[in-house]
């Protein structure tokens, strides 16, 4: 992507509800140390992990929370599961499948047999294999053009509520 597009994408950053951008990417040998990697190297947190809470409500006072080290059980209801990173450079991991129950009275499953997923809080996209993303597009977004490889998470949440 040309630099002018990147600059344009972030030119209205002061209008957003967040305070800034903090690099939490997996360390690459050619990159400067991320803040997260620097804290790990200095043993500034235990366990050596971070958790991210993202509030779905755009009108809430608390939009989200970044927790370094320990846990805050106020932000999760179930037991947390750890999964290994499968590709350095991203927070990429393997998922078994994606299932959505009781949509128009049906159960839908994508990514059967497993696929790779990436957690990236800096984007609004849900990315995945073209076949699976196209199927999700057909279910939720039949009248909205979206790429074959990604779709907007905002549309998914709003459409899913209306279909139940």
MARZA-782053 format. One line per field, with one value per residue: y, z, x of N, C-alpha, C, O in turn; residue number from 0. Coordinates in nm, 4 decimals. Atoms other than C-alpha are relative to their C-alpha. Layout:
MARZA-782053
n_Y Y/...
n_Z Z/...
n_X X/...
ca_Y Y/...
ca_Z Z/...
ca_X X/...
c_Y Y/...
c_Z Z/...
c_X X/...
o_Y Y/...
o_Z Z/...
o_X X/...
pos NUM/...
END
This chain:
MARZA-782053
n_Y -0.1174/-0.1220/-0.0764/-0.1008/0.0641/0.0242/-0.1292/-0.0430/0.0837/-0.0410/-0.1455/-0.0465/0.0770/-0.0784/0.0105/0.1329/0.0129/0.0570/-0.0964/0.0133/0.1332/0.0624/0.1208/0.1253/0.1059/0.1010/-0.0560/0.0460/-0.0313/-0.1235/-0.1118/-0.0437/0.0665/-0.0530/-0.0250/0.1280/0.0794/-0.0667/0.0366/0.1412/0.0097/-0.0550/0.0743/-0.0981/0.0522/0.1445/0.0738/-0.0787/0.0022/-0.1124/0.0290/-0.1165/-0.0014/-0.0959/-0.0154/-0.0107/-0.1172/-0.1227/-0.1095/0.0231/-0.0820/0.0822/0.0643/0.1198/-0.0013/0.0806/0.0481/0.0663/0.0921/0.0760/0.0128/-0.0756/0.0853/-0.0808/-0.0160/0.1256/0.0853/0.1399/0.0293/-0.0407/0.1081/-0.0431/0.0721/-0.0387/-0.0826/0.0857/-0.0776/-0.1208/-0.1186/-0.0263/0.0851/0.0968/0.1275/0.0911/0.0222/0.1245/-0.0351/-0.1144/0.0466/-0.0957/0.0736/-0.0655/-0.1111/0.0396/0.1361/0.0945/-0.0061/-0.0133/0.0277/-0.0333/0.0375/0.1399/0.0642/-0.0927/-0.1010/-0.0961/-0.1242/-0.1033/-0.1017/-0.1295/-0.1002/-0.1267/-0.0011/0.0309/0.1123/0.1402/0.0586/0.1446/0.0657/-0.0603/0.0791/-0.0198/-0.1393/-0.0169/0.0606/-0.0908/-0.1154/0.0360/0.0132/-0.1249/-0.1257/0.0243/-0.1240/-0.0904/0.0514/0.0166/0.0842/0.1445/0.0456/-0.0608/-0.0690/-0.0892/0.0595/-0.0768/0.0530/0.1335/-0.0101/-0.0578/0.0911/0.1210/-0.0310/-0.0096/0.1286/0.0982
n_Z 0.0000/0.0025/-0.1248/-0.0072/-0.0464/-0.1434/-0.0665/0.0096/-0.0890/-0.1386/-0.0106/-0.0929/-0.1234/-0.1161/-0.0120/-0.0493/-0.1449/-0.0609/-0.0307/0.0875/0.0507/-0.0751/0.0700/-0.0755/0.0972/-0.0291/0.0388/0.1171/-0.0155/0.0693/-0.0546/-0.1347/-0.1054/-0.0346/-0.1438/-0.0633/-0.0028/-0.0930/-0.1358/-0.0195/-0.0154/-0.1303/-0.1011/-0.0693/-0.0242/-0.0162/0.1077/0.1151/0.0910/-0.0132/0.0295/0.0541/-0.0101/0.0920/-0.0260/0.1253/-0.0042/0.0355/-0.0874/-0.1365/-0.0424/0.0126/0.1310/-0.0071/-0.1028/0.0280/-0.1280/0.0111/-0.1091/-0.0656/0.0489/-0.0631/0.0288/0.0297/0.1449/0.0701/-0.0718/0.0117/-0.0209/0.1129/0.0608/0.0664/0.1237/0.0490/0.1201/0.1094/0.0925/-0.0604/0.0794/-0.0273/-0.1047/0.0825/-0.0673/0.0674/-0.0615/0.0469/0.0881/-0.0409/-0.0021/-0.0436/-0.0269/-0.0036/0.0921/0.0804/-0.0393/0.0488/-0.0495/0.1105/-0.0369/0.1006/-0.0356/-0.0458/0.0058/-0.0487/0.0862/-0.0728/-0.0378/-0.0517/-0.0846/0.0298/-0.0498/0.0711/0.1218/-0.0107/0.0891/-0.0374/0.1166/-0.0010/0.1310/0.0912/0.0055/-0.1237/-0.0090/0.0987/-0.0560/-0.1043/0.0728/0.0560/-0.1085/-0.0712/0.0707/0.1401/0.0745/-0.0242/0.0622/-0.0865/0.0640/-0.0202/-0.1031/-0.1299/-0.0151/-0.1148/-0.1232/-0.0424/0.0696/-0.0530/-0.1297/0.0159/0.0778/-0.0789/-0.0964/0.0713/0.0571/-0.1036
n_X 0.0853/-0.0811/-0.0010/0.1060/0.1231/-0.0153/0.0128/0.1393/0.0797/-0.0185/-0.0039/0.1032/-0.0175/0.0428/0.1454/0.0342/0.0145/-0.1195/-0.1043/-0.1152/-0.0310/-0.1083/-0.0429/-0.0042/-0.0239/-0.1014/-0.1290/-0.0731/-0.1419/-0.0356/0.0768/-0.0387/0.0764/0.1320/0.0131/0.0288/-0.1230/-0.0907/0.0435/-0.0343/-0.1452/-0.0373/0.0765/0.0833/0.1347/0.0146/-0.0666/-0.0440/0.1146/0.0926/0.1398/0.0699/0.1456/0.0602/0.1424/0.0760/0.0877/-0.0713/0.0431/-0.0487/-0.1134/-0.1199/-0.0028/-0.0812/-0.1036/-0.1177/-0.0516/-0.1295/-0.0285/0.1064/0.1364/0.1070/0.1158/0.1187/0.0119/0.0268/0.0938/-0.0376/-0.1411/-0.0830/-0.0775/-0.1218/-0.0285/-0.1326/-0.0119/-0.0459/-0.0821/-0.0549/0.0264/0.1410/0.0553/0.0716/0.0186/0.0922/0.1308/0.0612/0.1114/0.0815/0.1384/0.1005/0.1236/0.1312/0.0174/0.1160/0.0342/-0.1008/-0.1365/-0.0947/-0.1385/-0.0992/-0.1373/0.0039/-0.1304/-0.1014/-0.0621/-0.0811/0.0663/-0.0897/0.0614/-0.0596/0.0948/-0.0168/0.0801/0.1428/0.0258/-0.0118/-0.0647/-0.0042/-0.0004/0.0977/0.1242/0.0757/0.0426/0.1075/0.1217/0.0490/0.0552/0.1303/0.0961/0.0259/-0.0227/0.0313/0.0198/-0.1125/-0.1212/-0.1157/-0.1003/0.0136/-0.0917/0.0271/0.1271/0.0024/0.0526/0.1180/0.1168/0.0308/0.0663/0.1336/0.0837/0.0253/0.1068/0.1274/0.0380/0.0346
ca_Y 0.0000/0.3387/0.5651/0.8274/0.5766/0.4837/0.8501/0.9250/0.6332/0.7758/1.1477/1.1781/0.9944/1.2833/1.2272/0.8721/0.7494/0.5883/0.7586/0.6272/0.3248/0.0892/-0.1779/-0.5232/-0.7169/-1.0332/-0.9414/-0.9742/-0.9724/-0.6697/-0.4510/-0.2310/-0.3719/-0.3349/-0.2040/-0.5493/-0.7249/-0.4674/-0.5395/-0.9146/-0.8742/-0.6719/-0.9176/-0.6344/-0.8548/-1.1999/-1.3934/-1.2727/-1.2087/-0.9400/-0.9452/-0.7146/-0.6343/-0.4660/-0.3317/-0.3802/-0.0786/0.2366/0.4514/0.3035/0.5120/0.2253/0.1288/-0.1309/-0.2208/-0.3514/-0.5650/-0.6555/-0.9581/-1.0782/-1.1319/-0.9234/-1.1624/-0.8735/-0.8861/-1.2527/-1.5116/-1.8378/-2.0073/-1.8562/-2.0940/-2.0532/-2.1473/-2.1545/-1.8934/-2.0652/-1.7807/-1.5210/-1.1693/-1.1934/-1.3263/-1.6150/-1.9433/-2.2457/-2.2663/-2.5862/-2.4296/-2.1329/-2.2118/-1.9903/-2.1394/-2.0412/-1.8015/-1.8164/-2.1425/-2.3023/-2.3810/-2.2740/-2.3903/-2.2564/-2.3429/-2.7122/-2.9122/-2.6057/-2.2918/-2.0119/-1.7028/-1.3760/-1.1527/-0.7922/-0.5210/-0.2505/-0.3391/-0.3651/-0.6622/-1.0283/-1.2100/-1.5722/-1.8264/-1.6932/-1.9782/-1.9309/-1.5506/-1.5640/-1.7969/-1.5599/-1.2689/-1.4529/-1.5210/-1.1745/-0.9223/-1.0195/-0.6573/-0.5072/-0.5441/-0.6761/-0.8374/-1.2136/-1.2281/-0.9976/-0.8416/-0.5825/-0.7084/-0.4263/-0.5616/-0.9141/-0.8098/-0.5964/-0.8443/-1.1418/-0.9707/-0.9072/-1.2666/-1.4408
ca_Z 0.0000/-0.0936/0.1974/0.1008/0.1634/0.5033/0.5984/0.4756/0.6754/0.9986/0.9236/1.1391/1.4374/1.6718/1.6032/1.7368/2.0885/2.1374/2.2629/2.0153/1.8623/2.0646/1.8881/2.0286/1.7234/1.7459/1.7250/1.3898/1.3602/1.1275/1.3359/1.6348/1.9666/2.0255/2.3641/2.4471/2.3540/2.5516/2.8640/2.8150/2.7761/3.0991/3.2879/3.3747/3.3779/3.4879/3.3201/2.9991/2.8211/2.7538/2.7402/2.5445/2.6319/2.3541/2.4415/2.1602/2.2721/2.0963/2.3476/2.6596/2.8607/2.8635/2.5059/2.6034/2.8279/2.7754/3.0617/3.0821/3.2879/3.5191/3.4782/3.5486/3.5740/3.5416/3.1652/3.0860/3.1794/3.0738/3.1261/2.9073/2.6670/2.5508/2.1939/2.0320/1.7747/1.4372/1.2464/1.3918/1.2725/1.3492/1.6375/1.4098/1.5412/1.4304/1.4964/1.4656/1.3090/1.3235/1.4257/1.4540/1.6124/1.5699/1.2779/1.1028/1.2921/1.1423/1.2541/1.0242/1.0286/0.8406/0.8357/0.8795/0.9558/1.0816/0.9357/1.0353/1.2165/1.3122/1.6019/1.5036/1.7046/1.4663/1.1928/1.1441/0.9119/0.9748/0.7432/0.6425/0.3619/0.0554/0.0447/0.4089/0.3973/0.0795/0.2537/0.5513/0.3103/0.1414/0.4766/0.6293/0.3664/0.0450/-0.0482/0.0582/-0.1511/0.0530/-0.0602/-0.0953/0.1667/0.4392/0.5719/0.8299/1.1847/1.2504/0.9860/1.1256/1.4804/1.3686/1.1094/1.3470/1.6062/1.3459/1.2171/1.5510
ca_X 0.0000/0.1474/0.2428/-0.0146/-0.2936/-0.1563/-0.1241/-0.4740/-0.6158/-0.4765/-0.5129/-0.8271/-0.6811/-0.7643/-1.1358/-1.1228/-1.2057/-0.8655/-0.5516/-0.2971/-0.1342/0.0865/0.2896/0.2230/0.3339/0.5361/0.9038/1.0824/1.4604/1.4622/1.2305/1.3082/1.1892/0.8176/0.7075/0.5739/0.9009/1.0990/0.8886/0.9400/1.3163/1.3305/1.1056/0.8654/0.5560/0.4545/0.3159/0.4759/0.1465/-0.1092/-0.4878/-0.7146/-1.0739/-1.2743/-1.6169/-1.8698/-2.0740/-1.9547/-2.1461/-1.9815/-1.7364/-1.4852/-1.4029/-1.1477/-0.8610/-0.5078/-0.3784/-0.0097/0.0840/-0.1937/-0.5650/-0.8721/-1.1672/-1.4130/-1.3515/-1.4129/-1.6731/-1.5136/-1.1804/-0.9098/-0.7397/-0.3831/-0.2966/0.0473/0.1437/0.1859/0.3520/0.5822/0.5217/0.1498/-0.0525/-0.1509/-0.2880/-0.4911/-0.8647/-1.0672/-1.3757/-1.6119/-1.9674/-2.2726/-2.5837/-2.9477/-2.9201/-3.2572/-3.3065/-2.9950/-2.6426/-2.3598/-2.0000/-1.7013/-1.3340/-1.4149/-1.1038/-0.9204/-0.7679/-0.5341/-0.6607/-0.4936/-0.5883/-0.5263/-0.6975/-0.5753/-0.8231/-1.1984/-1.1605/-1.2280/-0.9887/-0.9876/-0.9933/-1.1784/-1.4316/-1.5336/-1.5436/-1.7547/-2.0017/-2.0270/-2.0768/-2.3629/-2.5295/-2.4982/-2.4052/-2.5786/-2.6495/-2.3149/-2.0000/-1.7113/-1.3870/-1.3711/-1.0970/-1.2239/-1.5405/-1.6338/-1.6768/-1.9259/-2.1630/-2.1372/-2.2331/-2.5281/-2.6580/-2.6228/-2.8428/-3.1139/-3.1113/-3.1703
c_Y 0.1238/0.0783/0.0998/-0.0598/-0.0286/0.1309/0.0456/-0.0793/0.0485/0.1517/0.0548/-0.0705/0.0779/-0.0055/-0.1317/-0.0022/-0.0560/0.1051/-0.0059/-0.1432/-0.0517/-0.1309/-0.1204/-0.1171/-0.0963/0.0492/-0.0678/0.0442/0.1337/0.1224/0.0492/-0.0709/0.0662/0.0252/-0.1304/-0.0845/0.0595/-0.0335/-0.1460/-0.0142/0.0508/-0.0694/0.0943/-0.0493/-0.1512/-0.0295/0.0911/-0.0068/0.1294/-0.0466/0.1289/-0.0198/0.1081/0.0034/0.0191/0.1256/0.1266/0.1175/-0.0157/0.0918/-0.0753/-0.0735/-0.1294/0.0147/-0.0933/-0.0364/-0.0733/-0.0899/-0.0744/0.0033/0.1001/-0.0718/0.0786/0.0085/-0.1312/-0.0886/-0.1459/-0.0168/0.0409/-0.1189/0.0596/-0.0856/0.0451/0.0873/-0.0871/0.0739/0.1267/0.1166/0.0442/-0.0804/-0.0990/-0.1342/-0.0844/-0.0065/-0.1255/0.0257/0.1262/-0.0455/0.1113/-0.0746/0.0907/0.1304/-0.0436/-0.1461/-0.1050/0.0168/0.0035/-0.0277/0.0331/-0.0478/-0.1425/-0.0634/0.0907/0.0970/0.0950/0.1266/0.0955/0.0947/0.1295/0.1073/0.1334/0.0078/-0.0355/-0.1240/-0.1332/-0.0689/-0.1514/-0.0561/0.0515/-0.0746/0.0252/0.1427/0.0278/-0.0576/0.0884/0.1244/-0.0305/-0.0071/0.1359/0.1238/-0.0090/0.1280/0.1002/-0.0607/-0.0014/-0.0931/-0.1469/-0.0500/0.0658/0.0651/0.0807/-0.0683/0.0757/-0.0518/-0.1350/0.0118/0.0531/-0.0937/-0.1244/0.0238/0.0004/-0.1339/-0.0996/-0.0029
c_Z 0.0000/0.1304/0.0092/0.0483/0.1499/0.0764/-0.0001/0.0954/0.1439/0.0179/0.0975/0.1351/0.1222/0.0209/0.0631/0.1526/0.0668/0.0118/-0.0946/-0.0445/0.0765/-0.0675/0.0918/-0.0925/0.0493/-0.0569/-0.1235/0.0149/-0.0615/0.0557/0.1303/0.1032/0.0193/0.1504/0.0752/0.0125/0.0978/0.1449/0.0305/0.0276/0.1354/0.1161/0.0837/0.0271/0.0124/0.0146/-0.1182/-0.1093/0.0160/-0.0368/-0.0486/0.0175/-0.0946/0.0257/-0.1321/-0.0058/-0.0302/0.0893/0.1439/0.0316/-0.0164/-0.1334/0.0011/0.1064/-0.0437/0.1333/-0.0259/0.1203/0.0461/-0.0666/0.0705/-0.0371/-0.0242/-0.1502/-0.0766/0.0873/0.0013/0.0292/-0.1248/-0.0500/-0.0690/-0.1241/-0.0510/-0.1252/-0.1099/-0.1023/0.0693/-0.0953/0.0165/0.1244/-0.0724/0.0716/-0.0794/0.0770/-0.0615/-0.0985/0.0540/-0.0087/0.0502/0.0119/-0.0062/-0.0788/-0.0983/0.0267/-0.0428/0.0742/-0.1209/0.0519/-0.1181/0.0491/0.0549/-0.0167/0.0397/-0.1059/0.0894/0.0269/0.0548/0.0863/-0.0252/0.0396/-0.0721/-0.1271/0.0285/-0.0798/0.0741/-0.1240/0.0114/-0.1398/-0.0868/-0.0015/0.1231/0.0118/-0.0999/0.0514/0.1089/-0.0644/-0.0544/0.1088/0.0575/-0.0876/-0.1472/-0.0809/0.0178/-0.0630/0.1018/-0.0718/0.0297/0.1138/0.1353/-0.0012/0.1279/0.1213/0.0491/-0.0663/0.0565/0.1302/-0.0137/-0.0752/0.0812/0.1013/-0.0674/-0.0533/0.1036/0.0293
c_X 0.0899/-0.0131/-0.1139/-0.1316/0.0060/-0.0183/-0.1450/-0.0879/0.0069/-0.0042/-0.1035/0.0091/-0.0478/-0.1508/-0.0445/-0.0065/0.1252/0.1092/0.1188/0.0179/0.1207/0.0356/0.0103/0.0300/0.1068/0.1325/0.0589/0.1449/0.0383/-0.0710/0.0621/-0.0878/-0.1354/-0.0025/-0.0217/0.1265/0.1004/-0.0368/0.0327/0.1490/0.0475/-0.0715/-0.0865/-0.1415/0.0043/-0.1485/0.0306/-0.1069/-0.0781/-0.1397/-0.0641/-0.1490/-0.0496/-0.1490/-0.0732/-0.0855/0.0799/-0.0388/0.0502/0.1181/0.1315/-0.0053/0.0776/0.1061/0.1124/0.0628/0.1310/0.0200/-0.1228/-0.1355/-0.0906/-0.1289/-0.1287/-0.0256/-0.0127/-0.0863/0.0414/0.1477/0.0771/0.0804/0.1222/0.0202/0.1366/-0.0083/0.0591/0.0849/0.0463/-0.0188/-0.1440/-0.0362/-0.0903/-0.0040/-0.0992/-0.1309/-0.0604/-0.1129/-0.0668/-0.1444/-0.0912/-0.1319/-0.1216/-0.0057/-0.1070/-0.0367/0.1006/0.1316/0.0922/0.1403/0.0902/0.1351/0.0041/0.1375/0.1142/0.0490/0.0790/-0.0808/0.1055/-0.0818/0.0754/-0.1001/0.0129/-0.0833/-0.1452/-0.0349/0.0022/0.0542/0.0021/0.0027/-0.1150/-0.1327/-0.0874/-0.0518/-0.1120/-0.1312/-0.0602/-0.0603/-0.1384/-0.1063/-0.0402/-0.0068/-0.0357/-0.0157/0.1139/0.1243/0.1134/0.0960/-0.0240/0.0881/-0.0216/-0.1372/0.0034/-0.0611/-0.1227/-0.1263/-0.0406/-0.0769/-0.1423/-0.0936/-0.0350/-0.1114/-0.1369/-0.0490/-0.0488/-0.1465
o_Y 0.1343/0.0742/0.1215/0.0083/-0.0140/0.1349/0.0926/-0.0231/0.0375/0.2010/0.1642/-0.0912/0.0175/0.0269/-0.1495/0.0889/-0.0554/0.2106/0.0923/-0.2274/0.0188/-0.2176/-0.1221/-0.2322/-0.0636/0.0993/-0.1905/0.1445/0.1962/0.2330/-0.0268/-0.1214/0.1885/-0.0281/-0.1516/-0.1389/-0.0143/-0.0573/-0.1787/-0.0825/0.0024/-0.0288/0.0844/0.0203/-0.2193/0.0337/0.2020/-0.0760/0.2023/-0.1434/0.2381/-0.1224/0.2231/-0.0985/0.1049/0.1690/0.1635/0.2192/0.0733/0.1297/-0.0170/-0.1658/-0.2192/0.1181/-0.2028/0.0515/-0.1736/-0.0491/-0.1596/0.0444/0.1460/-0.0531/0.0199/0.0485/-0.1311/-0.0811/-0.2213/0.0810/0.0095/-0.1990/0.1608/-0.2073/0.1613/0.0708/-0.1543/0.0108/0.2112/0.0992/0.1619/-0.1707/-0.0920/-0.1763/-0.0348/-0.0188/-0.1578/-0.0417/0.1704/-0.0922/0.1817/-0.1302/0.2097/0.2312/-0.1371/-0.2167/-0.2240/0.1181/-0.0752/0.0057/-0.0015/-0.0825/-0.1720/-0.0454/0.0501/0.0671/0.0869/0.1698/0.0531/0.1422/0.1370/0.1312/0.2270/0.1038/-0.0987/-0.1643/-0.1509/-0.0728/-0.2064/0.0181/0.0713/-0.0117/0.0422/0.1639/0.1016/0.0016/0.1037/0.1731/0.0521/0.0310/0.1617/0.2163/0.0446/0.1256/0.2142/-0.1760/0.1004/-0.1795/-0.1819/-0.1624/0.0199/0.0943/0.0614/-0.1219/0.0156/-0.0640/-0.1625/-0.0536/0.0013/-0.1085/-0.1730/-0.0638/-0.0473/-0.1496/-0.1998/-0.0803
o_Z 0.0829/0.1967/0.1176/0.1140/0.2209/0.1772/0.1016/0.1551/0.2176/0.1268/0.1506/0.2016/0.2202/0.1296/0.0919/0.2196/0.1895/-0.0514/-0.1078/-0.0265/0.0894/-0.0839/0.1851/-0.0591/0.1339/-0.1692/-0.1326/0.0805/-0.0163/0.0070/0.1994/0.0699/0.0293/0.2243/0.1818/0.1195/0.1666/0.2272/0.1427/0.1220/0.1877/0.2313/0.2064/0.0914/-0.0490/0.0983/-0.1289/-0.2099/0.1137/-0.1108/-0.0030/-0.0222/-0.0855/0.0131/-0.2118/-0.1147/0.0460/0.0904/0.2260/-0.0573/-0.0574/-0.1512/-0.0786/0.1721/-0.0938/0.2123/-0.0973/0.2336/-0.0264/-0.1818/0.1806/-0.1467/-0.0627/-0.1922/-0.1993/0.2100/0.0893/0.0493/-0.2366/0.0291/-0.1384/-0.1203/-0.0343/-0.2080/-0.0886/-0.1846/0.1075/-0.2172/-0.0003/0.1644/-0.0631/0.1323/-0.1717/0.1995/-0.1772/-0.2011/0.1654/-0.1135/0.1459/-0.0859/0.0243/-0.0291/-0.1759/-0.0627/-0.0222/0.1399/-0.2142/0.1656/-0.2327/0.1660/0.1473/-0.1197/0.0366/-0.2253/0.2120/-0.0569/0.1054/0.0447/-0.0057/-0.0315/-0.0417/-0.2030/0.1295/-0.0839/0.1717/-0.2272/0.1214/-0.2375/-0.0381/0.0007/0.1108/0.0499/-0.0687/0.0306/0.1159/-0.0208/-0.0432/0.0853/0.0795/-0.0586/-0.2306/-0.2022/-0.0273/-0.0351/0.1636/-0.1480/0.1277/0.1606/0.2346/-0.1068/0.2117/0.1137/0.1111/-0.0005/0.0726/0.1460/0.0499/-0.0362/0.0738/0.1228/-0.0100/-0.0781/0.0668/0.1141
o_X 0.1803/-0.1167/-0.1681/-0.2103/-0.0935/-0.0888/-0.1960/-0.1797/-0.0911/0.0255/-0.0842/-0.0924/-0.0914/-0.1988/-0.1628/0.0420/0.1350/0.1035/0.1918/-0.0701/0.2208/-0.0503/0.0907/0.0016/0.1901/0.1366/0.0619/0.1730/0.1341/-0.0477/0.1300/-0.1950/-0.1453/0.0803/0.0360/0.1540/0.1710/0.0517/0.0717/0.1888/0.1479/-0.0557/-0.0890/-0.2200/0.0865/-0.2131/-0.0219/-0.0911/-0.0611/-0.1571/-0.0303/-0.2043/-0.0066/-0.2168/-0.0353/-0.1233/0.1692/0.0306/0.0282/0.1943/0.2319/-0.0848/0.0504/0.1177/0.0870/0.0972/0.1332/-0.0056/-0.1742/-0.1495/-0.0602/-0.1818/-0.2298/-0.1342/-0.0023/-0.0815/-0.0002/0.2196/0.0362/0.1302/0.1122/0.0017/0.1737/-0.0979/0.1600/0.1512/-0.0346/-0.0192/-0.1760/0.0373/-0.2129/0.0945/-0.1638/-0.1312/-0.0337/-0.1225/-0.0387/-0.1890/-0.0588/-0.1818/-0.1141/-0.0560/-0.0870/-0.0833/0.0769/0.1557/0.0759/0.1737/0.0613/0.1517/0.0798/0.2025/0.2304/0.0491/0.0723/-0.1600/0.2094/-0.1874/0.1968/-0.1978/-0.0609/-0.0701/-0.1759/-0.1511/0.0751/-0.0128/0.0082/0.0126/-0.2263/-0.2386/-0.2087/-0.1670/-0.2055/-0.2371/-0.1821/-0.1646/-0.2290/-0.2209/-0.1585/-0.0827/0.0373/0.0049/0.1029/0.1573/0.1444/0.0526/-0.0898/0.0700/0.0350/-0.1933/0.0914/-0.1717/-0.2105/-0.2297/-0.1595/-0.1799/-0.2340/-0.2094/-0.1478/-0.1952/-0.2348/-0.1685/-0.1100/-0.1910
pos 0/1/2/3/4/5/6/7/8/9/10/11/12/13/14/15/16/17/18/19/20/21/22/23/24/25/26/27/28/29/30/31/32/33/34/35/36/37/38/39/40/41/42/43/44/45/46/47/48/49/50/51/52/53/54/55/56/57/58/59/60/61/62/63/64/65/66/67/68/69/70/71/72/73/74/75/76/77/78/79/80/81/82/83/84/85/86/87/88/89/90/91/92/93/94/95/96/97/98/99/100/101/102/103/104/105/106/107/108/109/110/111/112/113/114/115/116/117/118/119/120/121/122/123/124/125/126/127/128/129/130/131/132/133/134/135/136/137/138/139/140/141/142/143/144/145/146/147/148/149/150/151/152/153/154/155/156/157/158/159/160/161/162/163
END
